[in-house]
Amino acid sequence: MTSPLTGAPVTTRFAERSRTTKETSVSVSLEVDGSGRSSAATGLPFFDHMLAQLGRHAGFDLNVTATGDLEVDAHHTVEDTGILLGETLRQALGDKAGVRRFASISVPLDEALVEVAVDLSGRPFLHYELETPPEALPLGTPPFDPQLAEEFWRAFVTTAALTVHLRLRSGKNAHHILEASLKGVARALRDAVKLEGGGVPSTKGVL
């Protein structure tokens, strides 16, 4: 890719990382300036579907593999994937020189409407207002509990060092709510990481 201002080559924004604990083993590769090619294999089909949506709509080339103690619960796999995905994105973005930094969007999916705002701030903060129906059943087999979505986002936001606001404006179907949130964050990230030229977009000089 080239700089939008000078036309000079820009170093590819790519990173890959692995993380292994007694509970999980996760690997992530991420190309920020990709074409939306994505694959995910975590042992949780619904979670794989969500991660594929993230890569596709962000325009990232994203590959995620994870194995975990699903016989205990999906929590460890989901949270650890969020941790490593955030670390990988932060590494791929480097010093964030020239990025747009801020982005927001509202994304509908049938009856669900989710508002998303993202800041590549360097300050981890998650505001999460996505209430799925209390009677919502786990999604997929093995099951993905909708409550795990907040754990994923918190882990991702913390290690990526992002500020993210997620607010549900309407919605009753847990699948629709969660998918709209993934697509919303993806589209906001797609805009926020765009290179507009110049230095780091902060009076501090760092993000």
N, C-alpha and C positions, 0 to 999 in steps of 0.2 A: 504494500500500500504506500501511498505518497502523502506528504503534507498538503492540506488544503490551501496553504498560503504560499509555500515555496516550491512545491512539486518535488521536493527531495524525498528520498526513500525514508520510511519510518520503520524502525525495528518492529518485527512482528510481536504482537501482544499475545503471547502464548505462555502457558505454564502447565505443568503436570506434577501431581503430588500423590503420595501414598501415606496411609496411616493405619497402623495395626495395634490393637489392644487385645486384652484377654476376651473381649466381647465381640469385636468386629474387625474386619479387614476391608479397607475402602481405598479405591484408586480413582482419581479424577484427572482428566486432561481437558483443557479449555482453550480455545482459540477465540479471542474477543472479536476479531475482524473476520469472522467466518461466513458461512452461507446457511447456517441453521441446521446443518447435519448433526443429529444427536442420537445417542443410544444410551440405554440405561438397563442394568441388570442387577437388581438389589434383592431379588427373592420376593418382592412385593409388587405385583403387577400394577396396582393402582398408583403406587409411588413412582414406578417406572414411567407410567403414562404422564404423570405430572412433571417429572424431570425432563421428559422429551418435549413437553409443551414449553418449558422454560428455555431450553436451548433453541428450539425452533423459532419462537417469537422474539427472542433477544437477538437472533442472528448469530449466535455463538455456535461454533463446532464443539460439541460437548460429548464426552464419553465418561460414563460413571459405571463402575462395578463395585459391588459390595456383597460381603457375606457376613452374617451375624447370627446371634443366638435367637432366632425367630421362635424357637420352641419356648423361650421364656416370655418374650414380648417383642414387638416391632420397635419399641422406643429407642433402644440402643442403635439399631441400624439407621433409623431416620435421623436421629440427632447427630450421630457421627458423620453421616453423609452431609448434613448441613454444615458441620464444622469444617470438613475438608473442602467442600465446594466453596465456602467463603474464603478460606485460605488461598485456594487456587485462583479465584477471581482477583483477590487483592494482589497476589504476586504478578498475575498477568497484566494488570493495569499499571504496575510500576509506580512512578512518581505522579501519575495522572496529569502531567503537563499537557495543556491544550484541550482537555476534555470539557464538554459542556457543563458537567457536574450535576445540574438540577433537572428533574423531569417529573411530570405527573400525568395521569391519565385516568379516565373512567372506562371500565370494561364491562359490557353486558354479556350474559350467557342465559338466554331465555328469561326467566323471572328474576335471576340474580343480577345485581349491579354492584360492583366493587370499585371504590376509589383508591388509587395508589399514588403516593408521592415518594420520590427517592432523592437522596442527596449523597453524593460520594464524599462525605464530609470528613472521613477519618475518625469520626466519633460514633461508636456503636449505639444505636437507639432504635427500639422497635415499639411502635404504637399499634396495638393489635385489637381491632374491633370487628372480628369475624365470628359471629355467633351462629353456629350450626344448630339445627333443631336438636333438643335434648334426646329425642327419640331416634335420632339418626343412627342407622346400623353401620358397623364397620364395612369398609368398601373393599371388594376384591377378595381373593383367596390365594395365599394367607391374608388375613384381614388387616386393613389399614384403618385405625381408629381416627376419625376426623379431628379429634383433639390433638393428635400428633402434629398437625399442620403448624400449630403455634410453636411447638418445640423445634421443628425444622427451621422456621423463619428466625427464631431467636438465635439459634446456633449459627445460621448463615450470616445474619446481620452482624453478630458479634465479631466473627473472625474476618469478615469482609470489611469491617469498619465502615458500615453504612448507616445512614438514618433512613428508616422506612416507616411510612404510615400506611396502614391498611384499614379501610373503613367500609363496612357493609351498608349499603343504602337500601337494598331490598333483596329478598331471596328466601327460599324455603328448602330447596334441594341441596343437600350437603355436597354432592358431586359438583353441581353447578357453581356453588359458592367457592369451593376450593380451586376449581379449574379457572374461574374468572380471576381469582387472586394471583395464580401462577402466571397467567397470560398478562395480567396487568403489571406485575413486577418485571416480567420479561420485556414488555414494550417500553416501560419506563427506563429500564437499564439500557435498552437499545439506544434511546435518545441521550441518556446521561453520559454514556461512554464515547459518544461521537467526538471526533477531534475538530475543534474550531480554530485551532492555532493559538499562539501566544504561550505564556508560561502557565504555571499552576494557578488555577482560578481561586485564589485565596490571598487576602492581605497578609496572612502569616507566612506565605511562601511555601507552605507544605500542606498536604491533605493526608 
